[in-house]
């Protein structure tokens, strides 16, 4: 089963964190800057940790250069 989740990213945050908003969007605060894919790599790792799955099951499908992204999560 594949779950699609909208994610709003806040790069260069002082405290990395993930919060679930009322509309179902994940708000992810990242320490990494949005340079050379560092923030996207940290995002994939953070989402994988949040859902307790391997990083290989998390894919950014839309919004690679935007703050709002669509992420697919493969679940069992």
C-alpha positions as CSV (number, residue, x, y, z in Angstrom):
1,X,0.0,0.0,0.0
2,X,1.3,3.5,-0.9
3,X,0.3,6.5,1.2
4,X,0.6,10.0,-0.2
5,X,1.3,12.8,2.2
6,X,1.7,16.5,1.7
7,X,4.7,17.9,3.5
8,X,5.6,21.5,4.2
9,X,9.3,21.9,4.8
10,X,11.0,24.6,6.9
11,X,14.8,24.3,6.2
12,X,17.5,25.8,8.4
13,X,15.4,25.5,11.6
14,X,17.1,25.6,15.0
15,X,15.2,22.5,16.2
16,X,14.4,19.7,13.8
17,X,10.9,18.4,14.4
18,X,7.8,16.9,12.7
19,X,4.3,18.0,13.5
20,X,1.0,16.7,12.0
21,X,-1.3,19.6,11.1
22,X,-5.1,19.5,11.3
23,X,-5.4,19.2,7.5
24,X,-3.2,16.0,7.5
25,X,-0.1,17.9,6.2
26,X,3.2,17.1,7.9
27,X,5.2,20.2,8.9
28,X,8.8,19.2,8.9
29,X,11.5,21.5,10.4
30,X,15.0,20.6,9.1
31,X,18.4,21.7,10.2
32,X,19.9,21.4,6.7
33,X,19.9,24.3,4.2
34,X,18.1,23.9,0.8
35,X,21.3,23.5,-1.1
36,X,22.6,20.5,-3.2
37,X,19.7,18.3,-2.1
38,X,20.7,18.3,1.6
39,X,17.3,19.3,2.9
40,X,15.6,16.7,0.7
41,X,17.9,14.0,2.0
42,X,17.3,15.0,5.6
43,X,13.5,15.1,4.8
44,X,13.5,11.5,3.5
45,X,15.4,10.4,6.6
46,X,13.1,12.2,9.0
47,X,10.0,10.8,7.4
48,X,11.4,7.3,7.4
49,X,12.2,7.7,11.1
50,X,8.7,9.2,11.9
51,X,7.0,6.2,10.2
52,X,9.6,3.6,11.4
53,X,10.4,2.4,7.9
54,X,13.5,2.2,5.7
55,X,14.5,5.3,3.7
56,X,14.2,3.3,0.5
57,X,10.4,3.3,1.1
58,X,10.1,7.1,1.0
59,X,10.0,9.0,-2.3
60,X,9.5,12.7,-3.0
61,X,7.2,12.7,-6.0
62,X,6.5,16.3,-6.5
63,X,8.0,19.6,-5.3
64,X,11.8,18.8,-5.2
65,X,12.6,22.5,-5.2
66,X,9.5,23.7,-3.4
67,X,8.7,24.1,0.3
68,X,5.5,22.1,-0.2
69,X,6.1,18.5,-1.4
70,X,4.2,15.4,-2.1
71,X,5.8,12.3,-0.6
72,X,4.9,8.7,-1.2
73,X,5.4,6.2,1.6
74,X,5.4,2.5,0.9
75,X,3.8,0.5,3.7
76,X,3.3,-3.2,4.3
